[in-house]
Amino acid sequence: MKSIWNGAIGFGLVNIPVKMYSAVEDSKLDLDMLDKSDFSNIKFKRVNEKSGKEVKWENIVKGYLMDDKYVILDADDYAAASPEKTKVFSIEHFVKEAEIDSVYFEVPYFLEPQKNAENAYNLLLKALQKTKMAGIGTFVMRDKEIFGMIRPYDDHVLIVNRLRFAKQIRVYDDLKIPTKKTPKPGEMKMAVSLIEQTSEKFDPSTFTDTYSADLLKIIKRKAKGKKVKKVEDTKEDSGKVVDLMAQLKASLEGSKKTKKVS
């Protein structure tokens, strides 16, 4: 793996030099965009708006439009904006991981200790495990401030979960949510039973990307010149009154049969 950020974790007055690596990878099929007329690859070019000519990467700069004039930025400007955050992820405080709603979670990254930082790294890892806490703070990566949480993962490694800032979470006031409607006691009892009956310990390995595998089967069939059966669209009547009790009873019976088979 190739590191995407080199810096340090600030744990009080202790600095822990680390390297950061992406902890996830995309599992979807790598599909190319093609011209429908002759299946030629579609290429994207960086073109000068005025001349229409292609611009090489080394000749591209970034600028901010202010008073109808661009202010051009370079690498030194980005570093000068917040020099301490460019190289150090300072833990500002510790929280219980359960207090952070999943809506804030984005991308996870593995942290690896750099040379001579192994002891401090292990100390932070074990201390977080013992207290069952997570460190919260911000740092700068690729010219962008990142809000993140440091926590132990799999008992052996520290991981940074990139978090969304509070202002990024949209309000849902405009949605028609039945917050004041109380479910019928019988329906609530059946719903709770269904949840309890189908409850299991979380095991992510039981879930796989079956869609990509199924899509690859379609690709192989088409490669052999075989036709693919068209799936008919199913339309549901949104105005239809739903018999919740009947659906819940059927769900419970189906769950019981599934458990007997397994």
N, C-alpha and C positions, 0 to 999 in steps of 0.2 A: 504494500500500500504506500501511496505517496502522501506525505503530510500536507495539509492545506493551511496550517498556521503554526508558527513557532513563537513561543512567548513564555509567560510564566503565570502561575496561579498565585495570587496574593492571599495568604491565609494569616491574618493579623500582620505581624512583622516578618513572617516567614514567606520567602519567595520560592516557589517550586517550578523550576524550568520544565516546560512540557512541549510536546509536539501533538498537534491535533489531526485526527484522521476521520474521514467520513465513516459513519457506522452502518450506513445502509446503502443499497444499490438497487437500481430500477430492474424490475423483473419483466417488464412488458417487451413485446417483440419489437425489434428494430426495423420499422417500416420506412421505406423511402418514399418521398413525394415525386410523382412522375407526371409528365405531360400526357393527358388522355389520348391525344392524337397518335403519338408514336412511342409512348412509354419512355421517353428520355428523362434523365434526372433533372429535377428543378434545382438550380443553383441560386444562392442568395449573394448579392454583391453589395458592398458598401460604396455608394455612388455619391459624388459631389453634386449637390442640388443644382448648382449654377452651371457647371461644365458638362455634367452628365457622365464624367469619366470615373472609373473605379479608383478608390483610394486604398493604399496599402495600410496594414495595421500600424506600422511604425510611423506613419504620417497622421494618425488620428489622435486628437487631443480631446479633452472634455472641458466644457465651459458652462457657466451659469449666465443666463440672460438677465441683465439688470439695466434698466433705463435704455432699452433698445440697443444695448451693446453687450457683447459676450466678455465675461471675465474668465480667462483661461487658467485652469488648475494643473499643477504637476505633482509628482510624488511627494515632494517636500511640503507642499501645502496641506496634503491630507494628513501627514504625520504631525505637522505643527498644530492642527486643529485640536488634537487631543493626544499628545505624545505618550502620556502614561497609559491610556486605554489601548493604544496601538500594540503595546508589548506586554501588558499585564491585565489579566482578568482578576480584578480584586473582588473578593467575596465581601459584600457589604453587610449582609446579615444571614442568619440561618433560619429556616422554616421547616415545618413538617411537610413532607412531600404530598401528603393526602390533602393539604389545604389548597393545593394548586389545581384548579379545574382543568380538565383535559382540553378545553377550548383554547387554552394558552399554548399548548405544546406544538412545536414544529419539527425541526430536524435534530437527530442525535449525532454526537461526535465522540469518538474514543479519545482518551488522553493517555499519552505515553510519557513516562518520566525521562528527561534527558540525563546525560552523564552526571553522576554524583548527586542526583536529586531523588534517588530511589527511596532513601529513608524517610524523607519529608513527604513524599508521595504516599508511601505506605501508611505513615502516621495519619494523614488526612483521611485516607480510605477507611482505616480501622476506626477512627474517631467518629466518622459519619455513620458507620455501621452500628457502633455502640449506642449512639444518641438517636439513631433513626431520623436524622435531620438531613437537609440538603442546603447547599450554599447558593445564594442568589447574588448576582452582580451583572455588570456589563463590560464589554470589551469591543474593540474595533477590529473587523476583519473585512478585507476587500473593500475598503472605503465606506464601510457601513457599520453603525453601532449595533451590536448584538446584545440582546437581553437574554441571559442564560441561567441555568440551574445546574450545579455540579452535584452528582450523587454517585454512590457505588452501584456497580452493575455486575451481576453474576458472581459477587463476592471477590472478584479478582482485579477489577479495573474501574477507574473513574471515568464517568461519562458526562458530557455536557449536553443537556437538552436545550436547544434554542427555543426561546419563548416569545410569544407575541406581546407587544406592548398593549397596555389597557386601551389606548386610543384606537387600536386596530380592530377591536371587537365591536361589531355593529350592534346597535340596539334593535330590539324586536317589537317595539311599540306599535308598529303599523300592521303586525300580523294578527290575524283573528284567532287568538288562543282562548279556549274555554276555561280560563283559570278559576272561575267561580262555580262551575258546574260540578256537582258532587255525584260520583258514580253510584249506581244502585248497590246495596249491600251484597246481594247475591252475585252480581257481576264482579264486584271487588274480591269476594271470597274465591271465586273461580280463577280470577286473574292471578291472585297470590299463590294459589295451588299450582297453577301452570308454571309460574316462575320457580317455585320451590322444587317442583318435580323435574325440571330441566336444568337445575343448577349444577354446575361442575367446577372443579378447580381449573383456573385459567391455564391453558396449554396452547401457546401459539403455533406449535409444531403440527397441530391437528388441522390447521387451516393452510391451504396451498392456493397458488394462483392457477386455478383450473381453467379460467377463461383463456389465458395465453396458450395453454396446452391444447385446448379445444380449437382455438383459432389456427394453431399450427397444423392440426389435423385437416382443417378445411383447406389450408394452403397446399398441403401435400396431395389432397384429392384433386384440387384444381390443376396442380402440376402434372397429374396423370391424365388430364382431360376429362375427369369425371364431373358430373353436374352436382351442385349442392342444392339440397331441398330448401325451398324458400319458406321462411317462418311467417305464418299469418299474424297480422297485428290483432291483439286482443284489446278491446275497448270496454272499460267498465263504466257503468252508469253511476256518476258521482252523486246523483240525486236519489239513489235507491236507499231505502231504509234498511239498515243492517241489524240482523238479529244477533246481538252480541252473545247472549247466553248459548245459543245454538253453536256459534263459532267456537266459543271457549270450551264447551263440552266435547266437540269434535277434536279440538286441539289436544285436550287432556287424554282422550282415548287414543289418538295417534301417537302421543308421547309414550303412553304405557306400552303400546305394541312395539314401538321402536326399542324401548329398554329391554323388553323380553327377548327380542331377536338378538340384541347385542350381548 
